[in-house]
Each structure stands twice: as structure tokens, then as C-alpha cells.
């Protein structure tokens, strides 16, 4: 025989779950707040970030953009004619009735304007090119040559430096140098500048017999050299 079911009704006793203890409630509320904040932040990031396809497209476009799209990436491709960079007016003001001589190859050009008058003035333009077809680092090579010239200007025998300073507003970098050749005697104003992968130097010289007179000619000599240098810079910008 099996067990007999009791005839009395069975009543299940129900008891509600105990609420969390008071010391656990603040921690639980903090945890819920953190979870909610993380969920909101994740949604914002998802909305703001571009799609995966857009991100790859942006990188691909930057990689294939040609250097010519950015002015800072353009190179000077060739040097102008040696005596074709300084305007006639600039030459006439510096060296009236000048005779000229020039020399050139693909990476170096020189042009000298001179007069045999009592002041014995002359203006010389030298341009040097570091071609991207010859070197893999044309701009870096031009920077190195410019730095060498700047360093050598601080240590030149038989030349008295009256002023030597960097000059802003002329290409990528430039300096102006005013010096006296005690042996001739003469003074010389010089501007050396770099524009991307090219470096040029413009020198203007005239006689100055007296020591005091040499110092007084600084402004005029540097102005003439700077005027010619601006013509050279404009010409190189077209190449």
C-alpha cells in the first residue's frame, strides 16, 4: 500500500523576498548609475565615429594626394637663366651701366654685374638647386647647405663682420650679412636665403676707403642686396 494523502487542505506559506539591507542600497544605486553612464557614452561614441568605410577612404585619399596639392610640398624643378632673375631697374640702381658675365649648369648658376667706375660696384647672384631627380632628400640637402653657409659666416678670416643676423620674410629661411674687406678696401652686403630645395646668395659690394664710412654704408648696401634677393625669390617661385 502507498502512503495515503491527508484529507486536510495544505496551505503554502508565502513570504516576500527580503529587501536589500540599508548598507547595500547606496552601493547598488551607484553601480546602476555607472552602468547607465557607460551605456550613454557608448551610444554617443557610436553616433560620432565615422563608419569603417569612411575611415579607410580618408586614409587612402591622404596617401594618394600628389605633393603638388600642398605649397609646402612643391619643389623648385629648375633654375632660371643666371642673369634673368634680377630686374633691370634693380640692377641699374645698384650698378649703373653694368657689364655682366654669367655661368650655368643644371644645379648652379652665377651672374655678376660690375662697373669699373670710381666706386667699383658689383652685384653677384648665385643660385644652387638640389633637384628631386638627383637626390631623394632635396629639401634636407638644401637645408644642410644653408646651415653650412650660416656657420661659415661666423668664422671668416680677413673679413670684418659688422652685422650678421637672421632675416624674416625671405623664403623659408634667410640671413643678412654686412662685412668689410679691409684689404681692398670695400664693404659688402649679402643676403642668403633658402626656398624649399634651392639656396641663393646675393652680394652687393662697393668701395669704402674710410673705416667710419664703411660702417655708415650698412643700410644702403643691405637694402640693395635685399632688393635683388626679392627679385630672385620671385623668379624661383615661378619654377
Secondary structure, DSSP 8 states (H G I E B T S, - for coil): ------SS-------------HHHHHHHHHHHHHHHHHHHHHHHHHHHS--HHHHHHHHHHHHH--GGGSGGG----S---TTSSS-HHHHHHHSTT-EEEEEE-SSEEEEEEE--STT--EEEEEEEE--TTT-S-HHHHHHHHHHHHHHHHTS-TTEEEEEEEE-SSSSSEEEEEEEEETTTTEEEEEEEEEETTEEEEEEEEEE--SHHHHHHTHHHHHHHHHHHHHHHHHHHHT-
